[in-house]
Amino acid sequence: MSTVEQDVPFLTRQEIEQRATDVLRKHGLASIPVDPVVLANRLGMAVHNAKFSDDNLVGMIAKRGDQVTLLVNHADPPFRKRFTIAHELGHHFLHLLGDGEFVDGEANLFRQPQDDQQGITPERRREIQANMFAAALLMPEDAVRSEWSGLRSVDALARKFNVSEEAMGIRVGQLGLD
């Protein structure tokens, strides 16, 4: 859900990957695992654990003027919190141009992204794009490809990148490494 009602641009996976790569480079985050909280802090964003009134809510980003706040569900496990923060950063870099907010529930945040974004609602497109950005931020393509050549294990990659095995499995599949 969003209070931001702008058009959602059609961005290709390559464009989103490039934006994530540019953000990592610009903020000096070259080592693995990438810490999305460090990135948020470098951007002047506050990140807080929150107890939401709706148990299905996992995260939120809100922008009011120069203040940007990220909230993650305090009860979620660490892997999920990391992905949620990266997803909310995706909304920041791709969609949150002015004041507004995105509130993400479990159903929006953790469905598998699609490459084909045509013929879907603007809200769904935003969620797909934020998921793609989160994956590219936490699991940069070059680093995943490089590590895959030596490890050849989704489990080992997941541990190295500090993400869930499910997220890494999806990423490995998207990159055609499986």
N, C-alpha and C positions, 0 to 999 in steps of 0.2 A: 504494500500500500504506500502511496506517495501523495504528498500535498503538492508535488511539483508536477505541473501539467504542461510540460513542453513536448514538442515533437521528439520522438526518439529516433536518432539517426540509425540507419542501417550500417553497422560496422562489421567488417569481415573478421574472422578469427585472426588473420594476419595483422590487421590494424590494431586489434586489441592486444595481441602479443607484443607488438611493437611499442604500444603505449606503456605496458607493464615494464618492458625492458628499459625504456627511456626513464621511467620513474626510478627503477632500481639503480640505474647508472647515475642519474642526477643526484640521488641522495646517498651515494656511496655504499650501497648494500650489495656487495659482490659475494659475500660468503654465504655458505649454506649451513644450517637452515636460515632462511630469511625470517626476520622477526617483524611481523606487521605492526606490533606495538611501537617498536623503535621508529618505524616509518611514520606512524601517526603522530608520535611525539615530535619528530623532526619537523612535521608540518604544523605544529602548534595545536594539535587536536588532543582533547582529553579522552581517555579510554577508561570506562568504568564497568565493573560488574553490576548487574541490576537484577532485581527480582520483579519480573513483569506480572501484571495482574492476570494475563492470559498465558497459560503454560505452553502454548504453541509458539509463542514469540521467542525468537532466538537472537535478534539483533536490531539495532536502529542507528541511523546517523541523522543528526539534526544540525542544520546550519542557520544561524541567526547573526547576520552581519559578519563580523570576522570570527565569531565563535563557532567552532565545530566540535560536536560531542558525539562519541561513539559509545553505545551501550551494548553489552553482550549478556546473555543469560548466565547468571552466576552458577547455575546448577549444571551447565553443560561441561562435558569433558574438555581437556586442553586442546585436543586436535580440532574439535568443533569450534571452540572459541577462536582459534587461529584462523580457520577458514572464514568464520563469520566476520572477523575484523577485516580480513583481506577482501571479502565480498562488499562490505560497507565502504572500504576504500575504493573499490571499483565504482560504486555509485558516485563517490566524490569526484573521481577523475573523469568519469564518463557522462554523468547525468546531472549532478547537483551544481548548476550554474549560478543560481541565486539562492535566496532564503528558501528553505523547505526541509523536508524530511522524507526518509524512506524507513518504513517499519517492515521488517521481514519476519515472516513466520516460517516454521519448519518446512512446510510444503513448497514455498518459493525458493528457499535458500539451497536446499539439498537435492533438487532434482537434477538429473544429468543435463548439461547444456547441449544444445543442438547447433549444428553448423548452419542449417537453413533457418533463417529468422523471418522469412517472408510468410505472409498469411497468418501471422499471430498478432495478438493484442500488443499495444505499446507497453503495457505493464509487464507482460511476459517477456517481451524483447529486452527490457531493462534488466530483468532478473537473469536471463540467459547471458547477457553481456557481462553483468557483474560476476557471475560464476566463472565465465571465461577469464576475466581479469584476475580473479582470486587464484585460479589455477596457475595462470602465467606468472603471477607474482610469487607465489609460494614454491612453485615448481618450474623455474625458468627452463625453457626448451633446451638451450645449449647445455645447461648443467645436467638436466635429466638425460639427454643423449650421451653426454660424456660419461656420466656415472653408470648408465645402463651397459655401456660397452664392457665395463669391468665386472659389475655386480650381477647383471642379468637376473635380478630377482625383485619383484614388486615389494615384497616384505622388507628386504634390505634397503631399497630405495626409500620406502616410506619412513623407515627409522632415520635414515640419513637426512631427509628433508623435513622431518618432524611433522608428518601429515598422516592421515589414516591410510590404511591399506586400500580401502575403497577409493579414496581420492587419487591415490597414486595409480591404482589399476585403471581408472578412467583416463588419467593423463597419459599413461603408457600406451593405451589403446588409441587415443586421439593422435598421438605422435607416430603411430604405426610401428611401434617397437615390439609388440607382442607376437 
